Amino acid sequence: MAWKRTILVSALLLGAVAYAGPANNSLVVGTSQEPPNIYDPWNTNNLAIASEINGFMGASLIAPDDDGDLYAEIATTVPTLANGGYKIVKNAAGDVVRNSMTYSIRKDAKWSDGKPITIADFQFWLKVQNDDRVPVPSRTPWDRAKITPVDADTFTVTFEPPYLFADQTGPSAAPSHVMSAAWNAFDNATKNQKDAKVVSEEWKKFISSFTTARNLPKVVAGPFRPTAWRPGNSLTMVRNPNYWRTPKGGDDKYVQTVTYRFIPNTNTLKVNVLSGQLDAISAVSLTFDQALDLQRSERNKFKTYFVPGAIWEHIDVNARSPKAKDLDLDDPRMRQALLMSIDRDALVKALFQGKQAVSNSWVNPISKLYKKNVRDYNLNVTQAKALFADLGWKPGSDGILTKNGKKLSLSFSTTAGNTTRERVQQILQDQWKKVGVQVNIQNYPSSVFFGPDMLSKGQEGKWDLAMYAWTGNPVFEEGNLFKGEGVPTAANGYAGQNYAGWNNADFNKLQKQAQSEFDLAERIKLFDRMQTIWSSEVPSLPLYYRVNPYTKVNGLLNYTFSAYTLYPSWNAYQIGWASRGAAEVNKQK
Amino acid sequence: MFNYILRRIVQMIPLLLVISFIIYGLTALQPGDPVDRLAFGDPNITPEDVARLRAAYGLDQPIYERYLHWLGQVLHGNFGYSQDFNIPAVEFVFQQRMPNTLLLTVPALILSTLIAVPLGIYSAVRQYSAMDYGMTFLSFIAFSTPVFWIGAMALYLFAVYLPGVTNGAVALPPGGLGGDVPPEAGWFAVALDKVKYLVLPLCILMLREVAATTRFMRASMLEVLNQDFIRTARAKGLPGRRVLYKHALRNAMVPILTIMGLSIPGLFGGAVITETVFSWPGMGKAILDALVSKDFNVVMVALMLLSVLTVVFQLITDLTYALVDPRIRYS
């Protein structure tokens, strides 16, 4: 008998691990990050993975689809200038002084407990969002917004001063019938409290009672509601029967349960994909190289996608240190020469199989503001050498360019440990060496590189070339990355993100105009000129817009995203399996 | 004995205070703070926002003030909230991570000791035999193979390759904690599910433990076997087994006890690489993440716990010497 038991236990131990799949109409998603909390209406943690997971549980008044076109979710329609829902008010001089959006809430829009979503929920959200005691990362643009009820279901959101993107976004809703009592307790406990730390602890007490593994969100508005969160392991959500939008053919033909598995090590995540444990992976998961590896191992079980994203990889050129002046880095010709010395096309072919397109502007190529014919600095060693010579740089006996006894020797920094960036550095170092530019790689841990004493201290000569990334949102583009006011200095407390220190009067003027230009067609013209100036001066050497890789099992439908939607959860209610009768309404572009 | 223990406990207090200040100071001196992470990725965040957030989290105060505030709160039993998880730091450490770590490290220590001690004794008694050479060779291989590599290989073998060639008959989960079996399925099914997920990280963690303890045990045993009192015992005609297990083993266990005693705090500290490779949410990974994101309260709770355990087990180890070595007395 003992041997039989041994065989049985061994079989159970080594046998059949439960595979993910459509068998029980569920979805298992793998991700490399775990959110600190979920469904925090004020998004105080600002993390991508939290936003992705919240997409399954949240609902918006209006939101963009994969093409960037707005659709109404809680609202009955998308307010526009044409239908009168979006209004712009100008003064006698023709300047826009305020703008407003009027929304009507759908009659069938409900919280997961069946209570209707009301104007009070939006007002409650706005009140907390703008409360001084609440540590929201940014209050923009809600600190200038006001909600005015029109009738029981209709309200107007007015921005004064006006908000450039008022027609692209709406306020969030927080379940006031559930949260108000706790908020009032927080309010009473901190009303006259001077100690910020005590206020901060009280806030954590308030928000953690609705958003953590121990206290799951009590009600949600979106198509799924959370049922279990096992910290460090998984989060499970089930379909919310009170969600009002119904996919084609009925809810039962679409995914009923979504489980996120938290797998911090991306190599282990890869093994999970290969072993069939995951139906899909999140937008916050694999590196590009790992996705390429997986693409080679698909064997008709899953497919790997590379989605053009919103992350712009570039190299800032420090144009404001004493060394920068000696080495002519403050001269556009030097920066042009540096850009023409490198073969970015070959770089993206060699490292990314051409899947990440070379960029020539900081503006996202899918944005309406992108200038399609912006100058493309293809590899042109002859012209680069001519520009160096123009500036007085001559090759020395060792082949390195010299001028006034100084060598053209630059430090090149990025985040240490990022293998992709380190490989890019080596390729570029080699290409610059060929034209006589000596580049010394000097990398730092992320905490140092992005810390207070590095990028913003360009004036002190902490770096010459710095490679990193910005998010280039295709919709909310204001051109403020390179505005003169954004140059961090001791005088402004090192505020601003124009680390290269580029300050161009014409660009600044156009950028200011663009910030208050509410006519998109006119703003496109302004951005056209801004990009012309920017590309002739190249304050930063543009490299490429990153793609976002992910995988999904064959037969999983409507699990898509783009640089507009950012996460596959934007369309959660329509995610389903072909074999269970789900209809395909979105294809991954 | 009692006075000795009391004196040692009193000495612990200033020592732990100094340790707490050093840990707090070093964490605070790392470049950047939690607000940087929020600010960097969001061009909408203004300098005013950054200043407001720093003030809200008390990061605008000097380190010593922040430390004294923390210490004052701790003396009132408040260890603060985790910055990253918005839950009390104590709850995060003791309820969310510690049980997972102990589930992995305690069986690893017990099993590896049970395997390694007899192997070490055998290796010492049969010194220079083929078996001894073989075990020495395997110990060095196991000890010098990086955990992240062998862990990844094991994952691939048991979660991808073997399921492929056996049509799923032989398969182990590719990391994680398990827990998909509902409690209604019964305790045996739940336990078996847990074992399934535990078996690979446990084996990988044990590899190094077994290799190291075998080598220590062998060396310790050889040292004792070559001493005069063993020769005398043998000359007196005592049976070999009695010489080995009564006289030699008891003495050889003293350094092993020291090593084991001092490794017990490590059980609570987790095994960061193993936990990372197998996505096992334990203390090691939690401490590393908290240090990187500067989640002060979690860092302080976790590292102070390890510090307390280290000094306590140092004392316990010293006291156990008296039990195994009659020459040692604390009077």
Interface residues (C-beta under 8 A of the other chain):
Chain A: V9 L12 L13 L14 G15 A16 V17 A18 Y19 P36 N37 N45 N46 D132 P135 P137 S138 R139 T140 A196 K197 V199 S200 E201 K204 K205 I207 S208 T211 T212 A213 R214 R230 P231 G232 N233 S234 R261 F262 I263 P264 N265 N267 T268 V271 N272 L274 S275 Q277 P445 S447 V448 F450 G451 P452 D453 W470 T471 N480 L481 N492 G493 A495 G496 Q497
Chain B: Q30 P31 G32 D36 L38 A39 F40 G41 D42 P43 N44 I45 T46 P47 D49 V50 R52 L53 A55 A56 Y57 G58 H69 G80 Y81 S82 D84 F85 N86 I87 E91 F92 Q96 R97 N100 A152 L155 Y156 A159 V160 P163 G168 A169 V170 A171 L172 P173 P174 G175 G176 L177 G179 D180 L192 V195 K196 V199 T276 V277 F278 S279 P281 G282 K285 A286 V292
